[in-house]
Amino acid sequence: ARATDVDVARSVGGSIQWEFTDAEPWHLVVTDSEVEAKMGRVENPALRLEVSSPEWAKIAVGRGDPRWALLTRKLRVHGPLAAKRKLPNLFG
């Protein structure tokens, strides 16, 4: 949540959920002024990401290429195209 650009997160239009293949799901709740990470699922997220927790950890710290993860289907992103386009700018 601390690495998230609040303005971009707000423009996504709702919560962002991670469906980890090897761990419990997490989601980001976006309000007007902050982003909060919470464990569990949320109903109707604006974006839903399917990924393993080790793969996401590599992407999050800059050691993994999200484009390569998408091409090799290690990362799958579900949601409207307008929300998907904001994903590269979501994490600073």
Summary of the structure (lengths in Angstrom):
residues: 92
radius of gyration: 12.1
end to end distance: 10.6
largest distance: 35.1
contacts: 242
relative contact order: 0.23
helix: 33%
strand: 27%
